[in-house]
Amino acid sequence: MLRLFLLRHGETDYNLQKIVQGGGIDSDLNLTGYNQGEKFHKRYQSARFDAIYCSGLKRTRQTLHAFSREGKEIISLEGLNEMGWGELEGKPFDPVSHAAFLAMNEKWANGELNLALPGGESPQYVWERSSAAVLEIEKRHKNGNVLICTHGRTLRILLSGMCGYGLDKMNWFPHENTGLNILRRQGTQWQFEKINCLQHLAG
């Protein structure tokens, strides 16, 4: 049986300051983010991961620094990158940008999944590239435990799509920094074991 451990990256200063990162800003973790990665490693190093993957953005690789320190190979797949938020990237959530964000989210919730913010990516596009990355991982690993570190919106899209809820339901899924989701393959379906689990941060 294959189990996927889908992890959101640790905290960055952009997260702390509520500035949109998206796929276009390759930010570093802050000290809190590195500590979150250490705590995750401490709790889950015994999971004996058969493989570890991250996106092409360094904040995911940095989240896994403790595994890398042990000599574990970390494989990057750009299909796991965060959604491109276009003109919102690098900007704080002021009333204007927040209104644009909410309006687009409402359209996505109504099924208009090919729409994107100016210069950004649509949920359908992110689903196609990220699910292709997961499919490649499945081809390489039929059984065992595989750790994947990715991003908040990409996680929401993957969880809603892989588990059959539909991408219009992606906002159902919460995501905190180093929130862990565990899915196990049951025949042709994925089932949840954990959603946005933060037990590792509680020590």
C-alpha positions as CSV (number, residue, x, y, z in Angstrom):
1,M,0.0,0.0,0.0
2,L,1.3,3.5,-0.9
3,R,1.0,6.3,1.7
4,L,1.7,9.9,0.7
5,F,2.7,12.3,3.4
6,L,1.8,15.7,1.9
7,L,3.4,18.5,3.9
8,R,3.2,22.3,3.6
9,H,6.5,24.1,3.9
10,G,7.5,26.0,7.0
11,E,7.0,29.6,7.8
12,T,8.6,32.5,5.8
13,D,8.6,36.2,6.5
14,Y,6.1,36.6,3.7
15,N,3.7,34.3,5.5
16,L,4.3,36.2,8.8
17,Q,3.7,39.5,7.1
18,K,0.7,38.2,5.1
19,I,2.3,39.0,1.7
20,V,1.4,36.8,-1.2
21,Q,4.3,34.6,-2.4
22,G,2.9,32.2,-5.0
23,G,5.1,30.5,-7.5
24,G,6.9,33.6,-8.6
25,I,8.7,34.4,-5.3
26,D,11.4,32.0,-4.2
27,S,11.6,33.0,-0.5
28,D,13.6,31.5,2.3
29,L,12.2,30.1,5.5
30,N,12.6,32.2,8.6
31,L,13.9,30.9,11.9
32,T,10.4,29.7,12.9
33,G,10.1,27.8,9.6
34,Y,13.4,26.0,10.2
35,N,12.3,25.1,13.7
36,Q,9.0,23.7,12.3
37,G,11.0,21.6,9.9
38,E,13.2,20.3,12.8
39,K,10.1,19.4,14.8
40,F,8.5,17.6,11.9
41,H,11.7,15.6,11.4
42,K,11.9,14.7,15.0
43,R,8.4,13.2,15.1
44,Y,8.4,11.5,11.6
45,Q,12.0,10.4,11.1
46,S,10.9,6.9,12.2
47,A,8.4,6.7,9.3
48,R,11.2,5.3,7.1
49,F,10.3,7.3,4.0
50,D,11.1,5.4,0.8
51,A,11.5,8.7,-1.1
52,I,11.3,12.4,-0.3
53,Y,10.1,15.0,-2.9
54,C,9.8,18.8,-2.8
55,S,8.8,21.5,-5.2
56,G,11.3,23.6,-7.2
57,L,11.1,26.4,-4.7
58,K,13.7,26.5,-1.9
59,R,11.3,27.0,1.0
60,T,10.1,23.4,0.5
61,R,13.7,22.0,0.3
62,Q,14.6,24.1,3.4
63,T,11.7,22.6,5.3
64,L,13.3,19.2,4.8
65,H,16.8,20.3,5.8
66,A,17.0,17.8,8.7
67,F,16.4,14.9,6.3
68,S,19.0,16.2,3.9
69,R,21.4,16.5,6.8
70,E,21.0,12.8,7.4
71,G,22.1,12.2,3.8
72,K,18.6,11.5,2.5
73,E,18.1,12.4,-1.2
74,I,15.5,15.2,-1.8
75,I,14.1,15.2,-5.3
76,S,12.7,18.4,-6.8
77,L,9.6,18.3,-9.1
78,E,8.6,21.7,-10.5
79,G,5.1,20.4,-11.0
80,L,4.7,20.7,-7.2
81,N,5.4,24.4,-7.2
82,E,2.9,26.9,-5.7
83,M,0.1,28.4,-7.8
84,G,1.2,31.6,-9.6
85,W,-0.8,34.5,-8.2
86,G,0.3,36.9,-10.9
87,E,-0.1,40.6,-10.0
88,L,-0.8,39.8,-6.3
89,E,2.6,38.3,-5.7
90,G,4.9,40.3,-3.4
91,K,2.0,42.5,-2.3
92,P,0.4,42.7,1.2
93,F,-3.3,41.9,1.6
94,D,-4.6,45.5,1.4
95,P,-8.4,46.0,0.8
96,V,-8.0,46.1,-3.0
97,S,-5.9,43.0,-3.4
98,H,-8.0,41.2,-0.8
99,A,-11.2,42.0,-2.7
100,A,-9.6,40.7,-5.9
101,F,-8.6,37.5,-4.1
102,L,-12.1,37.0,-2.6
103,A,-13.8,37.7,-5.9
104,M,-11.7,35.1,-7.8
105,N,-12.2,32.5,-5.0
106,E,-15.9,32.9,-5.4
107,K,-15.7,32.3,-9.1
108,W,-13.6,29.2,-8.5
109,A,-16.1,27.9,-5.9
110,N,-18.8,28.4,-8.6
111,G,-16.9,26.1,-10.9
112,E,-15.0,28.6,-13.1
113,L,-11.8,26.8,-12.6
114,N,-10.0,27.9,-15.8
115,L,-10.0,31.5,-14.6
116,A,-6.8,33.1,-13.3
117,L,-5.8,36.4,-11.8
118,P,-3.8,38.6,-14.3
119,G,-0.5,37.0,-14.9
120,G,-1.3,34.0,-12.7
121,E,-2.4,30.4,-13.0
122,S,-5.8,28.8,-12.9
123,P,-6.7,26.0,-10.5
124,Q,-7.2,23.7,-13.5
125,Y,-3.7,24.4,-14.8
126,V,-2.2,23.8,-11.3
127,W,-4.1,20.6,-11.0
128,E,-2.9,19.3,-14.3
129,R,0.8,20.0,-13.5
130,S,0.7,18.9,-9.9
131,S,-1.3,15.8,-10.4
132,A,1.1,14.8,-13.2
133,A,3.9,15.1,-10.7
134,V,2.1,12.9,-8.2
135,L,1.3,10.4,-10.9
136,E,5.1,10.2,-11.7
137,I,5.7,9.6,-8.0
138,E,3.1,6.8,-8.0
139,K,4.8,5.2,-11.0
140,R,8.1,5.2,-9.2
141,H,6.8,3.9,-5.8
142,K,4.0,1.4,-5.7
143,N,4.2,0.8,-2.0
144,G,5.6,2.3,1.2
145,N,5.8,5.8,2.6
146,V,6.6,8.8,0.4
147,L,7.0,12.4,1.8
148,I,6.1,15.3,-0.5
149,C,6.7,18.9,0.6
150,T,4.7,21.5,-1.3
151,H,2.6,24.6,-0.9
152,G,-0.7,25.7,0.5
153,R,-2.8,26.3,-2.5
154,T,-1.2,23.5,-4.4
155,L,-2.1,21.2,-1.5
156,R,-5.7,22.3,-1.5
157,I,-6.0,21.6,-5.2
158,L,-4.3,18.2,-4.9
159,L,-6.4,17.1,-1.9
160,S,-9.7,18.2,-3.4
161,G,-8.9,16.6,-6.7
162,M,-7.2,13.4,-5.6
163,C,-9.9,12.5,-3.1
164,G,-12.8,13.2,-5.5
165,Y,-14.3,16.3,-4.0
166,G,-13.7,18.5,-7.1
167,L,-11.5,21.5,-7.4
168,D,-14.4,23.9,-6.6
169,K,-14.2,22.4,-3.0
170,M,-10.5,23.2,-2.5
171,N,-11.2,25.9,0.1
172,W,-12.6,23.1,2.4
173,F,-9.0,22.1,3.2
174,P,-7.1,24.2,5.8
175,H,-3.4,24.5,5.5
176,E,-0.9,25.7,8.2
177,N,2.8,25.9,7.9
178,T,4.1,22.3,8.1
179,G,0.5,21.0,8.3
180,L,0.6,17.3,7.4
181,N,-1.9,15.4,5.3
182,I,-1.6,11.7,5.0
183,L,-3.4,9.8,2.1
184,R,-3.3,6.1,1.6
185,R,-4.1,4.3,-1.7
186,Q,-7.1,2.0,-1.4
187,G,-7.6,0.4,-4.8
188,T,-8.2,3.2,-7.2
189,Q,-9.1,5.7,-4.5
190,W,-7.2,7.9,-2.0
191,Q,-8.4,8.0,1.6
192,F,-7.4,10.4,4.4
193,E,-5.5,9.4,7.5
194,K,-4.7,12.9,8.6
195,I,-5.7,16.4,7.5
196,N,-3.5,19.4,8.3
197,C,-2.0,17.7,11.4
198,L,0.2,19.9,13.6
199,Q,0.9,17.4,16.4
200,H,4.6,17.7,15.8
201,L,4.6,21.4,16.6
202,A,3.1,20.6,20.1
203,G,6.3,18.7,21.0
